[in-house]
Amino acid sequence: MLYTIDGRRKGYSIGASLTQVAQRMIELGCVTALSLDGGGSTTLCVTLPEDGNAGVYNTPSEGSLRAVTNHIFLVASNEPSGTLDHIALRTESDRVLAGAQVLLRAAAIDTNYIPMDKEVSIASDRGSVRTDELGNAVLTAPKTAGTVTVGAKVGGKYTTAELRVIETPDEIRLGKSGTLTELSLEGESGALDYAVIGIGVNCNNAREDFPPELRDIATSLYLETGERVQRAALAAALIEELDKLYAALQSGDTASYLTAYRRDCLTLGREVQLLWQDVKEKVTALDVDDQFGLVVRRADGTVETIRTGEVSVRGLYGYVE
């Protein structure tokens, strides 16, 4: 048995001590164990039978595989048995927006855990499943929120997988758009190693480019301004602005940035959910301090500055939980 966990990252994983790992190994039935001391850089790569391509299935502290690594490489030497054992079924994502599409992976697996050349039939209890031009099964999610059960069958075997349909995300706004940010902290000092900022911008979409169910709620820069946008020029302008902000942050000149951040912050003055590990607490977001910490007021009236964790409006203001 090879056992690894997600690396220590604030707001995501607290890691584990050697004693905790040893206790878990005993729970799994292990008698003798060897610690390879991989630390937070340990990466588990797996080739799933329904996929055929290797992928990283844990989250290292640094967020990705290191450029120079040592490996324990396991290769199955079994020959195909030709006898169907089970079906491997996986959805590309366990959450999808209403009306959006998600890729489905399925394969018939023999008794030696080797994929078989058998066609697997896939269907769903909600939405619809079709085969695209590359032969992949694609689920189009229903227009309403809830759970979708996907079923796969072949040769008398049957299995299911579930995914969640989200009808209304936390925030999608023009002008004050939502931003996904992932950061990595240096394991020893806790200093910022890097931050990845992700945004999505619809540039030149016309109304008819959106699915019918999204035409009344989705938009683009072209629809809002009436002018076509050169995407390369837009990307260059974004990078230029990010460079200016980064230079200001390095020099300590954050006053103007803080003013804009406070103005555009969607959570200030609102009741939000504060999520930390397994704890969920309703608080009121009051302000952003000079170090970009979120100042909140708890239900008992105490005021505190939050610097790690997740703030969400899920379950509030009509948003799904």
Protein Blocks (a to p, Z undefined) as FASTA:
>chain_A
ZZddddddehiagcjafklmmmmmmmnopabdcdehlojmbccddddfklopacdfbdcf
kopacfbdcddddddfbdcehiafbdcdddfbfbdcehiacddddddddfkopacddddd
dddfehjddddfkopacddddfbecdddddddeehiacdddddddfbdfbdcehiacddd
dddddfklopafbdcddddddfklcfklpcfklmmmgccfklmnopacdfklmmmmmmmm
mmmmmmmmmnopamlmmmmmmmmmmkgopacdddehjbccddddfbdcfkopacdddfko
pacddfbdcddfehiahiaZZ
